[in-house]
Amino acid sequence: MPNIRVELLAGRSLDQRRAFAQEVTRAAVDVLGARAQDVRILFEEISPDAVANGGVLASEDADRAGVLGALRPAADATGG
């Protein structure tokens, strides 16, 4: 059973996580020969204040402002 751990900056929608899980599961089936029902994916959301790149917090990194800005809108209606 493949166990796949995914670390993401917090804020991805439920729809985004669902689509990502479907594609990763498909890849595990195609590449590893796993059964889809045996593929486990664990999403771990990380606060942008809890990760730094090159000594700069992701929440303060101007180069990441576009990515973080895209993650900040209100959660979707499905609870994401």
Distance bins in CASP14 RR format, pairs under 12 A and 6 or more apart:
PFRMAT RR
TARGET T0000
AUTHOR 0000-0000-0000
RMODE 2
METHOD distances of the structure
MODEL  1
1 25 0 0 0 0 0 1 0 0 0 0 0
1 28 0 0 0 0 1 0 0 0 0 0 0
1 32 0 0 0 0 0 1 0 0 0 0 0
1 33 0 0 0 0 0 1 0 0 0 0 0
1 34 1 0 0 1 0 0 0 0 0 0 0
1 35 0 0 0 0 1 0 0 0 0 0 0
1 36 0 0 0 0 0 1 0 0 0 0 0
1 37 0 0 0 0 1 0 0 0 0 0 0
1 38 1 0 1 0 0 0 0 0 0 0 0
1 39 1 0 0 1 0 0 0 0 0 0 0
1 40 1 0 0 1 0 0 0 0 0 0 0
1 41 0 0 0 0 0 1 0 0 0 0 0
2 24 0 0 0 0 1 0 0 0 0 0 0
2 25 0 0 0 0 1 0 0 0 0 0 0
2 27 0 0 0 0 1 0 0 0 0 0 0
2 28 1 0 1 0 0 0 0 0 0 0 0
2 29 0 0 0 0 1 0 0 0 0 0 0
2 31 0 0 0 0 1 0 0 0 0 0 0
2 32 1 0 1 0 0 0 0 0 0 0 0
2 33 0 0 0 0 1 0 0 0 0 0 0
2 34 1 0 1 0 0 0 0 0 0 0 0
2 35 0 0 0 0 1 0 0 0 0 0 0
2 36 0 0 0 0 0 1 0 0 0 0 0
2 37 0 0 0 0 0 1 0 0 0 0 0
2 38 1 0 0 1 0 0 0 0 0 0 0
2 39 1 0 1 0 0 0 0 0 0 0 0
2 40 1 0 0 1 0 0 0 0 0 0 0
2 41 0 0 0 0 1 0 0 0 0 0 0
2 42 0 0 0 0 0 1 0 0 0 0 0
3 24 0 0 0 0 0 1 0 0 0 0 0
3 28 0 0 0 0 0 1 0 0 0 0 0
3 32 0 0 0 0 0 1 0 0 0 0 0
3 34 0 0 0 0 0 1 0 0 0 0 0
3 38 0 0 0 0 1 0 0 0 0 0 0
3 39 0 0 0 0 1 0 0 0 0 0 0
3 40 1 0 1 0 0 0 0 0 0 0 0
3 41 0 0 0 0 1 0 0 0 0 0 0
3 42 1 0 0 1 0 0 0 0 0 0 0
4 20 0 0 0 0 0 1 0 0 0 0 0
4 21 0 0 0 0 1 0 0 0 0 0 0
4 23 0 0 0 0 0 1 0 0 0 0 0
4 24 1 0 0 1 0 0 0 0 0 0 0
4 25 0 0 0 0 1 0 0 0 0 0 0
4 27 0 0 0 0 1 0 0 0 0 0 0
4 28 1 0 0 1 0 0 0 0 0 0 0
4 31 0 0 0 0 0 1 0 0 0 0 0
4 32 0 0 0 0 0 1 0 0 0 0 0
4 34 0 0 0 0 0 1 0 0 0 0 0
4 38 0 0 0 0 0 1 0 0 0 0 0
4 39 1 0 0 1 0 0 0 0 0 0 0
4 40 1 0 0 1 0 0 0 0 0 0 0
4 41 1 0 1 0 0 0 0 0 0 0 0
4 42 1 0 0 1 0 0 0 0 0 0 0
4 43 0 0 0 0 1 0 0 0 0 0 0
4 44 0 0 0 0 0 1 0 0 0 0 0
5 24 0 0 0 0 0 1 0 0 0 0 0
5 40 0 0 0 0 1 0 0 0 0 0 0
5 41 1 0 0 1 0 0 0 0 0 0 0
5 42 1 0 1 0 0 0 0 0 0 0 0
5 43 0 0 0 0 1 0 0 0 0 0 0
5 44 1 0 0 1 0 0 0 0 0 0 0
5 45 0 0 0 0 0 1 0 0 0 0 0
5 46 0 0 0 0 0 1 0 0 0 0 0
6 12 0 0 0 0 1 0 0 0 0 0 0
6 16 0 0 0 0 0 1 0 0 0 0 0
6 17 0 0 0 0 1 0 0 0 0 0 0
6 20 1 0 0 1 0 0 0 0 0 0 0
6 21 0 0 0 0 1 0 0 0 0 0 0
6 23 0 0 0 0 0 1 0 0 0 0 0
6 24 1 0 0 1 0 0 0 0 0 0 0
6 25 0 0 0 0 0 1 0 0 0 0 0
6 40 0 0 0 0 0 1 0 0 0 0 0
6 41 1 0 0 1 0 0 0 0 0 0 0
6 42 1 0 0 1 0 0 0 0 0 0 0
6 43 1 0 1 0 0 0 0 0 0 0 0
6 44 1 0 0 1 0 0 0 0 0 0 0
6 45 0 0 0 0 1 0 0 0 0 0 0
6 46 0 0 0 0 0 1 0 0 0 0 0
7 41 0 0 0 0 0 1 0 0 0 0 0
7 42 0 0 0 0 1 0 0 0 0 0 0
7 43 0 0 0 0 1 0 0 0 0 0 0
7 44 1 0 1 0 0 0 0 0 0 0 0
7 45 0 0 0 0 1 0 0 0 0 0 0
7 46 1 0 1 0 0 0 0 0 0 0 0
7 47 0 0 0 0 0 1 0 0 0 0 0
7 50 0 0 0 0 0 1 0 0 0 0 0
7 51 0 0 0 0 1 0 0 0 0 0 0
7 58 0 0 0 0 0 1 0 0 0 0 0
8 16 0 0 0 0 1 0 0 0 0 0 0
8 17 0 0 0 0 1 0 0 0 0 0 0
8 20 0 0 0 0 1 0 0 0 0 0 0
8 21 0 0 0 0 0 1 0 0 0 0 0
8 41 0 0 0 0 0 1 0 0 0 0 0
8 42 0 0 0 0 0 1 0 0 0 0 0
8 43 1 0 0 1 0 0 0 0 0 0 0
8 44 1 0 0 1 0 0 0 0 0 0 0
8 45 1 0 1 0 0 0 0 0 0 0 0
8 46 1 0 0 1 0 0 0 0 0 0 0
8 47 0 0 0 0 0 1 0 0 0 0 0
8 48 0 0 0 0 0 1 0 0 0 0 0
8 51 0 0 0 0 0 1 0 0 0 0 0
8 58 0 0 0 0 0 1 0 0 0 0 0
8 67 0 0 0 0 0 1 0 0 0 0 0
8 68 0 0 0 0 0 1 0 0 0 0 0
8 71 0 0 0 0 1 0 0 0 0 0 0
9 16 0 0 0 0 0 1 0 0 0 0 0
9 43 0 0 0 0 0 1 0 0 0 0 0
9 44 0 0 0 0 0 1 0 0 0 0 0
9 45 1 0 0 1 0 0 0 0 0 0 0
9 46 1 0 1 0 0 0 0 0 0 0 0
9 47 1 0 0 1 0 0 0 0 0 0 0
9 48 1 0 1 0 0 0 0 0 0 0 0
9 49 0 0 0 0 0 1 0 0 0 0 0
9 50 0 0 0 0 1 0 0 0 0 0 0
9 51 1 0 0 1 0 0 0 0 0 0 0
9 53 0 0 0 0 0 1 0 0 0 0 0
9 57 0 0 0 0 0 1 0 0 0 0 0
9 58 1 0 0 1 0 0 0 0 0 0 0
9 59 0 0 0 0 1 0 0 0 0 0 0
9 61 0 0 0 0 0 1 0 0 0 0 0
9 64 0 0 0 0 1 0 0 0 0 0 0
9 66 0 0 0 0 0 1 0 0 0 0 0
9 67 1 0 0 1 0 0 0 0 0 0 0
9 68 1 0 0 1 0 0 0 0 0 0 0
9 69 0 0 0 0 0 1 0 0 0 0 0
9 70 0 0 0 0 0 1 0 0 0 0 0
9 71 1 0 0 1 0 0 0 0 0 0 0
9 72 0 0 0 0 0 1 0 0 0 0 0
10 17 0 0 0 0 0 1 0 0 0 0 0
10 43 0 0 0 0 0 1 0 0 0 0 0
10 44 0 0 0 0 1 0 0 0 0 0 0
10 45 1 0 1 0 0 0 0 0 0 0 0
10 46 1 0 0 1 0 0 0 0 0 0 0
10 47 1 0 1 0 0 0 0 0 0 0 0
10 48 1 0 0 1 0 0 0 0 0 0 0
10 49 0 0 0 0 1 0 0 0 0 0 0
10 50 0 0 0 0 1 0 0 0 0 0 0
10 51 0 0 0 0 0 1 0 0 0 0 0
10 58 0 0 0 0 0 1 0 0 0 0 0
10 59 0 0 0 0 0 1 0 0 0 0 0
10 68 0 0 0 0 1 0 0 0 0 0 0
10 71 1 0 0 1 0 0 0 0 0 0 0
10 72 0 0 0 0 1 0 0 0 0 0 0
10 75 0 0 0 0 0 1 0 0 0 0 0
10 80 0 0 0 0 0 1 0 0 0 0 0
11 17 0 0 0 0 1 0 0 0 0 0 0
11 43 0 0 0 0 0 1 0 0 0 0 0
11 45 1 0 0 1 0 0 0 0 0 0 0
11 46 0 0 0 0 1 0 0 0 0 0 0
11 47 0 0 0 0 1 0 0 0 0 0 0
11 48 0 0 0 0 1 0 0 0 0 0 0
11 67 0 0 0 0 0 1 0 0 0 0 0
11 68 0 0 0 0 1 0 0 0 0 0 0
11 69 0 0 0 0 1 0 0 0 0 0 0
11 70 0 0 0 0 1 0 0 0 0 0 0
11 71 1 0 1 0 0 0 0 0 0 0 0
11 72 1 0 0 1 0 0 0 0 0 0 0
11 73 0 0 0 0 1 0 0 0 0 0 0
11 74 0 0 0 0 0 1 0 0 0 0 0
11 75 1 0 0 1 0 0 0 0 0 0 0
11 76 0 0 0 0 0 1 0 0 0 0 0
11 79 0 0 0 0 0 1 0 0 0 0 0
11 80 1 0 0 1 0 0 0 0 0 0 0
12 18 0 0 0 0 1 0 0 0 0 0 0
12 19 0 0 0 0 1 0 0 0 0 0 0
12 20 1 0 0 1 0 0 0 0 0 0 0
12 21 0 0 0 0 0 1 0 0 0 0 0
12 43 1 0 0 1 0 0 0 0 0 0 0
12 44 0 0 0 0 0 1 0 0 0 0 0
12 45 1 0 0 1 0 0 0 0 0 0 0
12 46 0 0 0 0 0 1 0 0 0 0 0
12 67 0 0 0 0 0 1 0 0 0 0 0
12 68 0 0 0 0 0 1 0 0 0 0 0
12 70 0 0 0 0 1 0 0 0 0 0 0
12 71 1 0 0 1 0 0 0 0 0 0 0
12 72 0 0 0 0 0 1 0 0 0 0 0
12 73 0 0 0 0 0 1 0 0 0 0 0
12 75 0 0 0 0 1 0 0 0 0 0 0
12 76 0 0 0 0 0 1 0 0 0 0 0
12 79 0 0 0 0 0 1 0 0 0 0 0
12 80 1 0 0 1 0 0 0 0 0 0 0
13 19 0 0 0 0 1 0 0 0 0 0 0
13 20 0 0 0 0 0 1 0 0 0 0 0
13 43 0 0 0 0 0 1 0 0 0 0 0
13 45 0 0 0 0 0 1 0 0 0 0 0
13 70 0 0 0 0 0 1 0 0 0 0 0
13 71 0 0 0 0 1 0 0 0 0 0 0
13 72 0 0 0 0 0 1 0 0 0 0 0
13 73 0 0 0 0 1 0 0 0 0 0 0
13 74 0 0 0 0 1 0 0 0 0 0 0
13 75 1 0 0 1 0 0 0 0 0 0 0
13 76 1 0 1 0 0 0 0 0 0 0 0
13 77 0 0 0 0 1 0 0 0 0 0 0
13 78 1 0 0 1 0 0 0 0 0 0 0
13 79 0 0 0 0 1 0 0 0 0 0 0
13 80 1 0 1 0 0 0 0 0 0 0 0
14 20 0 0 0 0 0 1 0 0 0 0 0
14 21 0 0 0 0 0 1 0 0 0 0 0
14 43 0 0 0 0 0 1 0 0 0 0 0
14 45 0 0 0 0 0 1 0 0 0 0 0
14 75 1 0 0 1 0 0 0 0 0 0 0
14 76 1 0 0 1 0 0 0 0 0 0 0
14 77 0 0 0 0 1 0 0 0 0 0 0
14 78 1 0 1 0 0 0 0 0 0 0 0
14 79 1 0 1 0 0 0 0 0 0 0 0
14 80 1 1 0 0 0 0 0 0 0 0 0
15 21 0 0 0 0 0 1 0 0 0 0 0
15 22 0 0 0 0 0 1 0 0 0 0 0
15 75 0 0 0 0 0 1 0 0 0 0 0
15 76 1 0 0 1 0 0 0 0 0 0 0
15 77 0 0 0 0 1 0 0 0 0 0 0
15 78 1 0 0 1 0 0 0 0 0 0 0
15 79 0 0 0 0 1 0 0 0 0 0 0
15 80 1 0 0 1 0 0 0 0 0 0 0
16 22 0 0 0 0 0 1 0 0 0 0 0
16 23 0 0 0 0 0 1 0 0 0 0 0
16 43 0 0 0 0 0 1 0 0 0 0 0
16 45 0 0 0 0 0 1 0 0 0 0 0
16 70 0 0 0 0 0 1 0 0 0 0 0
16 71 0 0 0 0 1 0 0 0 0 0 0
16 75 0 0 0 0 0 1 0 0 0 0 0
16 76 0 0 0 0 1 0 0 0 0 0 0
16 78 0 0 0 0 0 1 0 0 0 0 0
16 79 0 0 0 0 0 1 0 0 0 0 0
16 80 0 0 0 0 1 0 0 0 0 0 0
17 23 0 0 0 0 0 1 0 0 0 0 0
17 24 0 0 0 0 0 1 0 0 0 0 0
17 41 0 0 0 0 1 0 0 0 0 0 0
17 42 0 0 0 0 0 1 0 0 0 0 0
17 43 1 0 1 0 0 0 0 0 0 0 0
17 44 0 0 0 0 0 1 0 0 0 0 0
17 45 0 0 0 0 1 0 0 0 0 0 0
17 75 0 0 0 0 0 1 0 0 0 0 0
17 76 0 0 0 0 0 1 0 0 0 0 0
17 78 0 0 0 0 0 1 0 0 0 0 0
17 79 0 0 0 0 0 1 0 0 0 0 0
17 80 1 0 0 1 0 0 0 0 0 0 0
18 24 0 0 0 0 0 1 0 0 0 0 0
18 25 0 0 0 0 0 1 0 0 0 0 0
18 41 0 0 0 0 0 1 0 0 0 0 0
18 43 0 0 0 0 0 1 0 0 0 0 0
18 76 0 0 0 0 0 1 0 0 0 0 0
18 78 0 0 0 0 1 0 0 0 0 0 0
18 79 0 0 0 0 0 1 0 0 0 0 0
18 80 0 0 0 0 1 0 0 0 0 0 0
19 25 0 0 0 0 0 1 0 0 0 0 0
19 26 0 0 0 0 0 1 0 0 0 0 0
19 41 0 0 0 0 0 1 0 0 0 0 0
20 26 0 0 0 0 0 1 0 0 0 0 0
20 27 0 0 0 0 0 1 0 0 0 0 0
20 41 0 0 0 0 1 0 0 0 0 0 0
20 43 0 0 0 0 1 0 0 0 0 0 0
21 27 0 0 0 0 0 1 0 0 0 0 0
21 28 0 0 0 0 0 1 0 0 0 0 0
21 36 0 0 0 0 0 1 0 0 0 0 0
21 39 0 0 0 0 1 0 0 0 0 0 0
21 40 0 0 0 0 1 0 0 0 0 0 0
21 41 1 0 1 0 0 0 0 0 0 0 0
21 42 0 0 0 0 0 1 0 0 0 0 0
21 43 1 0 0 1 0 0 0 0 0 0 0
22 28 0 0 0 0 0 1 0 0 0 0 0
22 29 0 0 0 0 0 1 0 0 0 0 0
22 36 0 0 0 0 1 0 0 0 0 0 0
22 39 0 0 0 0 0 1 0 0 0 0 0
22 41 0 0 0 0 1 0 0 0 0 0 0
23 29 0 0 0 0 0 1 0 0 0 0 0
23 30 0 0 0 0 0 1 0 0 0 0 0
23 31 0 0 0 0 0 1 0 0 0 0 0
23 36 0 0 0 0 0 1 0 0 0 0 0
23 39 0 0 0 0 0 1 0 0 0 0 0
23 41 0 0 0 0 0 1 0 0 0 0 0
24 30 0 0 0 0 0 1 0 0 0 0 0
24 31 0 0 0 0 0 1 0 0 0 0 0
24 32 0 0 0 0 0 1 0 0 0 0 0
24 34 0 0 0 0 0 1 0 0 0 0 0
24 36 0 0 0 0 0 1 0 0 0 0 0
24 39 1 0 0 1 0 0 0 0 0 0 0
24 40 0 0 0 0 0 1 0 0 0 0 0
24 41 1 0 1 0 0 0 0 0 0 0 0
24 42 0 0 0 0 0 1 0 0 0 0 0
24 43 0 0 0 0 0 1 0 0 0 0 0
25 31 0 0 0 0 0 1 0 0 0 0 0
25 32 0 0 0 0 0 1 0 0 0 0 0
25 33 0 0 0 0 0 1 0 0 0 0 0
25 34 0 0 0 0 1 0 0 0 0 0 0
25 35 0 0 0 0 1 0 0 0 0 0 0
25 36 1 0 1 0 0 0 0 0 0 0 0
25 37 0 0 0 0 1 0 0 0 0 0 0
25 38 0 0 0 0 1 0 0 0 0 0 0
25 39 1 0 1 0 0 0 0 0 0 0 0
25 40 0 0 0 0 1 0 0 0 0 0 0
25 41 1 0 0 1 0 0 0 0 0 0 0
26 32 0 0 0 0 0 1 0 0 0 0 0
26 33 0 0 0 0 0 1 0 0 0 0 0
26 34 0 0 0 0 0 1 0 0 0 0 0
26 36 1 0 0 1 0 0 0 0 0 0 0
26 39 0 0 0 0 1 0 0 0 0 0 0
26 41 0 0 0 0 0 1 0 0 0 0 0
27 33 0 0 0 0 0 1 0 0 0 0 0
27 34 0 0 0 0 1 0 0 0 0 0 0
27 36 0 0 0 0 0 1 0 0 0 0 0
27 39 0 0 0 0 1 0 0 0 0 0 0
27 41 0 0 0 0 0 1 0 0 0 0 0
28 34 1 0 1 0 0 0 0 0 0 0 0
28 35 0 0 0 0 1 0 0 0 0 0 0
28 36 1 0 0 1 0 0 0 0 0 0 0
28 37 0 0 0 0 0 1 0 0 0 0 0
28 38 0 0 0 0 1 0 0 0 0 0 0
28 39 1 0 1 0 0 0 0 0 0 0 0
28 40 0 0 0 0 1 0 0 0 0 0 0
28 41 0 0 0 0 1 0 0 0 0 0 0
29 35 1 0 0 1 0 0 0 0 0 0 0
29 36 1 0 1 0 0 0 0 0 0 0 0
29 37 0 0 0 0 1 0 0 0 0 0 0
29 38 0 0 0 0 1 0 0 0 0 0 0
29 39 1 0 0 1 0 0 0 0 0 0 0
30 36 0 0 0 0 0 1 0 0 0 0 0
30 39 0 0 0 0 0 1 0 0 0 0 0
31 39 0 0 0 0 0 1 0 0 0 0 0
32 38 0 0 0 0 1 0 0 0 0 0 0
32 39 0 0 0 0 1 0 0 0 0 0 0
33 39 0 0 0 0 1 0 0 0 0 0 0
34 40 0 0 0 0 1 0 0 0 0 0 0
34 41 0 0 0 0 0 1 0 0 0 0 0
43 80 0 0 0 0 0 1 0 0 0 0 0
44 50 0 0 0 0 0 1 0 0 0 0 0
44 51 0 0 0 0 0 1 0 0 0 0 0
45 51 0 0 0 0 0 1 0 0 0 0 0
45 71 0 0 0 0 0 1 0 0 0 0 0
45 80 0 0 0 0 0 1 0 0 0 0 0
46 52 0 0 0 0 0 1 0 0 0 0 0
46 57 0 0 0 0 0 1 0 0 0 0 0
46 58 0 0 0 0 1 0 0 0 0 0 0
46 59 0 0 0 0 0 1 0 0 0 0 0
46 71 0 0 0 0 0 1 0 0 0 0 0
47 57 0 0 0 0 1 0 0 0 0 0 0
47 58 0 0 0 0 1 0 0 0 0 0 0
47 59 1 0 0 1 0 0 0 0 0 0 0
47 68 0 0 0 0 0 1 0 0 0 0 0
47 71 0 0 0 0 0 1 0 0 0 0 0
48 56 0 0 0 0 0 1 0 0 0 0 0
48 57 1 0 0 1 0 0 0 0 0 0 0
48 58 1 0 1 0 0 0 0 0 0 0 0
48 59 1 1 0 0 0 0 0 0 0 0 0
48 60 0 0 0 0 1 0 0 0 0 0 0
48 61 0 0 0 0 1 0 0 0 0 0 0
48 64 1 0 0 1 0 0 0 0 0 0 0
48 65 0 0 0 0 0 1 0 0 0 0 0
48 66 0 0 0 0 0 1 0 0 0 0 0
48 67 0 0 0 0 1 0 0 0 0 0 0
48 68 1 0 1 0 0 0 0 0 0 0 0
48 69 0 0 0 0 1 0 0 0 0 0 0
48 71 0 0 0 0 1 0 0 0 0 0 0
48 72 0 0 0 0 1 0 0 0 0 0 0
49 56 0 0 0 0 0 1 0 0 0 0 0
49 57 1 0 1 0 0 0 0 0 0 0 0
49 58 1 0 0 1 0 0 0 0 0 0 0
49 59 1 0 1 0 0 0 0 0 0 0 0
49 60 0 0 0 0 1 0 0 0 0 0 0
49 61 0 0 0 0 0 1 0 0 0 0 0
49 68 0 0 0 0 0 1 0 0 0 0 0
50 57 0 0 0 0 1 0 0 0 0 0 0
50 58 0 0 0 0 1 0 0 0 0 0 0
50 59 0 0 0 0 1 0 0 0 0 0 0
51 57 1 0 0 1 0 0 0 0 0 0 0
51 58 1 0 1 0 0 0 0 0 0 0 0
51 59 0 0 0 0 1 0 0 0 0 0 0
51 60 0 0 0 0 0 1 0 0 0 0 0
51 61 0 0 0 0 1 0 0 0 0 0 0
51 64 0 0 0 0 1 0 0 0 0 0 0
51 68 0 0 0 0 0 1 0 0 0 0 0
52 58 1 0 0 1 0 0 0 0 0 0 0
52 59 0 0 0 0 1 0 0 0 0 0 0
52 60 0 0 0 0 1 0 0 0 0 0 0
52 61 0 0 0 0 1 0 0 0 0 0 0
52 64 0 0 0 0 0 1 0 0 0 0 0
53 59 0 0 0 0 0 1 0 0 0 0 0
53 60 0 0 0 0 0 1 0 0 0 0 0
53 61 1 0 0 1 0 0 0 0 0 0 0
53 62 0 0 0 0 0 1 0 0 0 0 0
53 63 0 0 0 0 1 0 0 0 0 0 0
53 64 1 0 0 1 0 0 0 0 0 0 0
53 67 0 0 0 0 0 1 0 0 0 0 0
54 60 0 0 0 0 0 1 0 0 0 0 0
54 61 0 0 0 0 1 0 0 0 0 0 0
54 63 0 0 0 0 0 1 0 0 0 0 0
54 64 0 0 0 0 0 1 0 0 0 0 0
55 61 0 0 0 0 1 0 0 0 0 0 0
56 62 0 0 0 0 1 0 0 0 0 0 0
56 63 0 0 0 0 1 0 0 0 0 0 0
56 64 0 0 0 0 1 0 0 0 0 0 0
56 65 0 0 0 0 0 1 0 0 0 0 0
57 64 0 0 0 0 1 0 0 0 0 0 0
57 68 0 0 0 0 0 1 0 0 0 0 0
58 64 1 0 1 0 0 0 0 0 0 0 0
58 65 0 0 0 0 1 0 0 0 0 0 0
58 66 0 0 0 0 0 1 0 0 0 0 0
58 67 0 0 0 0 1 0 0 0 0 0 0
58 68 1 0 0 1 0 0 0 0 0 0 0
58 69 0 0 0 0 0 1 0 0 0 0 0
58 71 0 0 0 0 0 1 0 0 0 0 0
59 65 0 0 0 0 1 0 0 0 0 0 0
59 67 0 0 0 0 0 1 0 0 0 0 0
59 68 1 0 0 1 0 0 0 0 0 0 0
59 69 0 0 0 0 0 1 0 0 0 0 0
59 71 0 0 0 0 0 1 0 0 0 0 0
59 72 0 0 0 0 0 1 0 0 0 0 0
60 68 0 0 0 0 1 0 0 0 0 0 0
61 67 0 0 0 0 1 0 0 0 0 0 0
61 68 0 0 0 0 1 0 0 0 0 0 0
61 69 0 0 0 0 0 1 0 0 0 0 0
62 68 0 0 0 0 0 1 0 0 0 0 0
62 69 0 0 0 0 0 1 0 0 0 0 0
64 70 0 0 0 0 0 1 0 0 0 0 0
64 71 0 0 0 0 1 0 0 0 0 0 0
64 72 0 0 0 0 0 1 0 0 0 0 0
65 71 0 0 0 0 0 1 0 0 0 0 0
65 72 0 0 0 0 0 1 0 0 0 0 0
66 72 0 0 0 0 1 0 0 0 0 0 0
71 80 0 0 0 0 0 1 0 0 0 0 0
73 80 0 0 0 0 0 1 0 0 0 0 0
74 80 0 0 0 0 1 0 0 0 0 0 0
END
